[in-house]
Amino acid sequence: MTQQHSTVLIIGGGAAGVSVANNMRRQNKTIDITLIEPAETHYYQPGFTIVGGGAYTLKQTMRKEADLIHPSVTWIKDYADTFQPEDNTVTLRSGDVVGYDYLVVCPGLQLDWGKIQGLKETIGKNQVCSNYSPETVEYTWECIQNMQSGIALFTQPPMPIKCAGAPQKIMYLAADRFRKKGILDKFTIEFLNAGPALFGVPFFAKALSKVVADYGITTSFNHNLVGIDGDAKMATFEVSDSNGNKERVTKAFDMIHVTPPQSAPDFIKQSPLANAAGWVDVNDKSLQHSKYPNIFSLGDVAATSNAKTAAAVRKQVPVVVDNILGLIDSKTVVEGYDGYGSCPLTTSLNTVMLAEFSYGGKVTPSFPCLDPRTSRSIWWWGKTTGFPWLYWHLMIKGYRIDIPHLESYAKKFVSEP
């Protein structure tokens, strides 16, 4: 067992971890930074939607992790296993122990495929697909391409999940593919959401209901997928009524796009850093741990109520970096994160509704004078070209992209009936 020590130790090398490491390096040329990440491939996960929709390739979402991390950052290819916050150490799966002055926890979340009975056995075949994993996303496009008619189901599990709009984005892309082929009328498309509404922000939910109506899609709320029989092409849902009574219903399908249930990684749930729900227990504005002041968390694993998106990470990174550097200089912690998240909702194969919002469901767009509810081709360009470029060339490299997002930009649109 070897003991190492780093001024700043980062757990997780996804969007959050690499951005924090590189951003911190730009702010401070000498600070000692170590990153723990076992994977050698880094994925641009927002691209998975358009891979499944046939407008992007999986290869376009991939980069070598080694090419993204600043050479002065120490990269340990291992898994974090346990945390000893009282001793300021983390034990790795290999048994090595790494000490730290400051810890940043951002390993993302886990996909709980096993929580849906039969899903593991049938995912990736029998027209059972999912955009949520690089192993399964290409099969989504295969299913959409090969279908000529039938019942297509799209599911959404209980929150929280990564990018809450993604379960319906792929549905709109599929419907638009069918429409462009002239076969949309040969399909029954249904969106089955465990939650009570189409989208968590009513302003956007209302606009999306028009998109749903335009494609002739049926919506069923409080429907949680609990079992799937791929060979028989049957899906079982637990349906809750307004009194909390539950019953099970079974639906036939010719194709089903499944969004798996999601939760904090098991090693986080079992750690002293977690809250009762398993997420890293932080102040939702400063991103500082509620018990251990030298620990911070951001990204999907943090117990914040914002949408779990790459856009949220972009706004969280400077808050974490500045607070750690501030603590080193004996400054007070700043509550700099307002819950911003962005969800580019692909409403067709050439239009996107850019939903931007902050804590409390406040509509906070970055672009004045543009009605945020309008699906635009400029945002499709953003989704396929602009945003990936910003991710790879600016955000991941540690540059700060601070575009103001203001509630006042949306005021006149929000007040409209």
N, C-alpha and C positions, 0 to 999 in steps of 0.2 A: 504493500500500500504506500503510494507516494503522496506527499503533501505539497501542494502548490499554493501560491497566493497571488491574487490579482486585486488591483484597486477597484475595478469594476468588472463584475462577472455577469454575463448575460446567458440566460437559459433559453435556447430556441433560436434558430437561424432562418426563420421565415421573414415575411415582410417587416414585422416589428423588430426582430432581433438584429438583422443586418442593417436596417435603417438606423437604429440606435447606435450601433457600433461605429458606423461610418460617419454619422452626424456628430457623435461625440469626438471622434478623431478630428473632424474639421474645426470643432470649437476649441479643442485642446490637443496640441501636437505631441505632448509627452505622456499623457495619462496612460496607465497600464490597463489594457482592455483584453479580456478573455471571453470567447464565445463557445458555448457547448452546443453542438448540433451533429447528430449522427448521419444525416442524409447528405449525399453528394450532389443531388439534383434539387434545384430550386424552381418552383412552379409559380407562374403568374395566375393565381386561381380565378381572378375575375374573368379570365379568358375562357374558362371551361364552358360557360353558357354558350358562347358562339362556336366552340368546338362541337358541342352536342347539336347545335343548329346548323352545322355544315358550312360556317362562314370563316373558319379559322382552323389551323391544324394544331394537334397537341404539341408538335415540335416547336411551334411558335411561342408556346407558353413556358418553354423549358430553358434553363441556363445552368451551367456548372456552378455550384456553390462556391468553389474555389476562386472563380473569376469575379465574384461579387464582394468578397470580404477584403477590406484594406489589408495589404501585406503586413502592416505593423500590428494588426490584431492577432492575438494567439487563438487559433482555432483548434479545439479538441473535439475529435470525431467520436463522440460517446453519448450515452444517454444519462441525463440526470436521474438519480434514483431516489435519494432522500435528502431532506433539508434539516440542518441543525442550526436554526437561526440564533439560538442563544450563544452558540460558538462561532457564528459567522462562517459556517462551512456548508458545502454541498458534497454529498458522496455520489460518485458516478457508478454506473452499472459494473464497471471493471474493478471497482473497489477503491479506486483513487479518490482522494479527498482534495477539494479545491476550496481554499479560504478566500474571503473577499472583505473589502471595506464597504462596498455597495453592491447590491444584488438587483438585477433586472430580470423579472420572470415573464417570459412571453413564448411558451411552447405551443400556442394555438389551442385548439380543442380536438376532441376525438369523435369519430363517426361510430355510432353504436349500432352497427348492422345487426348484431345479435339480438337486439331488443324487439325486432319484428320476426315472428316465428316463420321459418322457412326461407327468409330472404337470402341468407348467406349461400344457401344451396342453389339458388336460381338466378342470382344477379349476374348479368352478362350473358344470359341465354333466355330462351322462351319469351322473347320480347319484354323482358324485365330489365330496365336500364336506369342509370343515374348519372347526372353530371357532376356529382360531388366528389368523385375520386378520379385521379389520372388513369387508374386501372379500368374504369368502367365508362368514362365519358365518350370514347370513340364509338362504343356500341350504341349509344343514344342516337347518333347520326345514322348508323346502320339501320336501326329500327325505323326511324322517320323516313329514310330513303326508300325502304322496301315496302312500306305500307301503302295500300291502295284504297282501303276502306276499313270500317270497323269501329270498335270502341277503344278510345285512348283515354286513360286515366292519368292524372297528375296529382301527386300527394304532397302534403306539407305536415310535418310532425309538430308537436308542441314546441313553443319557444323556450329558451333562445336557440337560434341556429345561425350559421354563417350566412350572411347576405339573405335577409328574409324575403327579398323579391325574387331570388333565383328559382324557386319552385314554379313560379308562374311565368318567368321570362321564357323558359324553354317551351312552355305550352303555346305562347304566342308565336314563337318562331316556327314550331311545328304546324300550327294552324295556318300561318302565312305560306309555308311551303305547300301545304295541301291546296290552299286557295290558288296559288300561282300555277299549280298543276291542273286546276279545274276540277278537283275532286273533294273539296271541303264539304260539300253536301252529302258525301258518302260516309262521313264520320260522325260519331257521337263523342264529343269531347267533354270531360267532366273534371273540375278542379275540386279536390277533396282536402279540406284544410281542418286540422285539429283545432285551430283557433276560431274565434267568432267573427272575423272580418277578412276582407280581401287583402288589406294592408293595415299596418299598425297606426298610420297617420291618416285620419279620416279625409283630409283634404285630397290626398292622392288616391285613397280607396274609392272615392266617388268618381274620380276621373278614370280609374282602371275599370270600374264597372261598365263604362261605355265601351271600352276595348273588348271586354268579355262579351258584351251584347253583340258587338259588330261581328265577332267570329261565331256567334251562336253557341257559346260555351255555357254549360250548366255549372253552377257553383253549389257545393254542399259544405256547410260549416259544422264545426264540432264533430267532425269525422276523423278519427285517428286510426291510421293503418296499423294493425296489430299482427296480421298474419298474411302469408301469401303462398299459394300453391301454383308454382310456375307451370307444371305439366298440365294441370287442369285449367289453367288461366283463370283462377279465382282469387280475389283479394278480400280479406276480412277486415272490417272497420268496427271500432268501438264508437258508438254514437251517444253523445250526451244531450239530454234535453235541458230546458231552462231550470228544472228542479234538481238537476244533478243526477237524475236516473240514467243508467247506462244500459244499452242493449247492443248486440252484435248484428251487423248486416254483412252479407256477402255479395260482392259484385263481380260479374264476369268482365274480362278485358281481352282485347287483342294486342294491346301494348300498354305498359304501365311505366311511368317515370316516377321513381321512388326517391324522395328526399329522406335520408336516414335520420333517426333521432340523434341528437348531439349533446355532449356534456364535456366538462373539464376532463383532461387526461387523468387516468386513475392515480398516477403518482402525485398529482396535485391534490386530488380529492383526499388522499390519505395523509397529506402533509399538514404541519401546524400553520401553514400560510392560508389555508382554505376557510371559507365561511361555511355555513350550514348547507348551502346548496352545492358546495364543492369548488367554487370559483375563488380566485385569489382576492382576499378581502382588502380592498383599497378605498381610499377617499376618491369619489368619482370625479373630482375636479383637479386635485393635485396628483392623483395616481400613486400616492404614497401609501404604504401598507398601514392599516389601522393600528397595528400593535408594534411592528418593527420599523422604526423610522428610517433605517438605512436600506429598506427593501421597497422596490417599486414594481408595478406590473402594468402592462398595456396589451393591446390586441385582444384576440378572442377570449383569452383565459381570464381577463380581468373582470371583477364583479361590478361592472358598470352597466348601466341600462341602455347605452347607445346601441345602434345597429352594428353588428360585427362585420365591418367592411374594411378594405384597404384604405379607403378615404378617411375612415376614423383613425387608423394608424398614422396616416400622414399628419393629422392634427395633434395626435398624442405624443409623437416622438420628441418634438421640441420641448414639451412640458416636462417629460421625464429627464431629458438631457440637461436642461437648464436647472431643474431642481437638484439633480445630483451635483452638478458643478457648483451650484449655489451653496449646498450643504458643505462641500469641501472648503468653500470660502467663508463659512460660518454665517451664511445668509439664511433668511427664513424661506420656507417652502411657499410657492405661489400656486394658487388654484386657477390654472390657466386653461383647462379643457372644459368646453361648454357642451359636450355630448354630440358634437357634429358627426354626422354620417352621411354618406351619399350612396344612392342606389340607382344606377343607370338601368331603367326598366326597358328591356328590348321589346317594344310592342309590335314590331314587324321586322322584316329582313332589311329594312333601310330606315327605320325610325326608332328613336329612344326617348322615353320620358325621364328627364333627369330629376329624380327626387332627392332633395337635400333638406336635412332637418337636424334639430338639436334636441337636448333634453326637454321632456315635457311635450314632445310632438310639435315643437315650434318649427314652422316652415322657414328655412334660412338659406335662400339661394345665393349663389356666388355671382349671378349675372342679373343686373338690374334691367327693368323694362320687359323681360321675357316672362311670359306666363309659364310657371313651372309645370303646369298640367298638360302643356302641349307637347305632343310627340314630334320630334324634329329630326331631320336627316343630319344636321350638324352634330348632334349627339351620337348618332350612329357612327359617324366618322370618329368621334371621340372614343367611343367604346372599342372600335376595331383598330384604330391607329393612334390617336392622340393620347389617350390615357395609358396604354401600354408603353408608349415612348416616355411619358412623364415618369412612369414607374421605374423602368430600367435605367434611364439616363439621368434622372434627377433624384427622386425619392430614395431609391435603394443606394445610390452613391453618396447619400448624406447631405444633399443640398436641401434647403428649405424652400418650399413652394407655399407661400402664404397669400392665398387669394381670399380676401374678406368675404364672409358669408353673413348676410344681414337680414334680420327679420323684416326690416323696413322695405327691402326689395320686393317682398311678397305681399305687403299689406293690402294693396288695392285688389289683388287677386283673391286673397283669403276672405276679404269682406264681401266679395261678390256672392250672390245666391247660388 
